[in-house]
């Protein structure tokens, strides 16, 4: 239904109407309890501006676990021969902010989110972190309202193309290549590996340290140099990816914190004004 995904001009501006909910529910394939769906769509910036309403963060926490479980279960069953490290790489290709944001954009999810004025003005409806968090909150809402089977069906419908795409990498997954791609994206330079070996010739143990720009980000051990370097690359990839995600989240959260502080200051001023008016004798 191509026309159904056109943004409704009435949706933008943080409003949540029955008609907009019906439109979103049609795309999800489930009719949800109204208050639960409203909460799933309520970003903290909107909550702060409207007297501390409940936000979607608890539902996001729940939905993240449901999404992770369904994707992990699918990968585990689909790849009985892959070791844990490669399964983790496949999952990371599916469950990440960028991938979730793209799925959210496919639903035009940004049109339905209740955002504060400040976040609205800085393009919050298309921010990857906000779209990803809201999608997880919606998955959490489907789980609470319809159960795990329905939530799993939704995850499969939305994410199976991504799972299939990631699975095409198969046994060709290479943490060293992934680390080099990541460090290039982050402008950190080319990784290097320092390898030491211990033990007799017939039973050597290799230890590798993955260094980028002179900084060691991860180590690994194995019965071969290749195995040790792969483990070190995986450890470094996870460390650098987590650091990059934290920086991105902090950069997006900074204007929200300023907005929250301004809102709290305004509330304090209004409270002080109200108290002053109450103390003023009436001339009546």
Secondary structure by P-SEA (a helix, b strand, c coil): cccccccccccccccccaaaaaaaaaaacccccaaaaaaaaccaaaaaaccccccaaaaaaaaaaaaaaaaaaaaaaacccccaaaaaaaaaacccaaaaaaaaaaacccccccccaaaaaacccccaaaaaaaaaaaaaaaaaaccaaaaaaaaaaccaaaaaaaacccccccaaaaaaaaaaaacccbbbbbbbbbccccbbbbbbbbbcccccccccccccaaaaaaaaaaaaaaaaaaaaaaaaaaaaaaaaaaaaaaaaaaaaaaaaaaaaaaaccccc
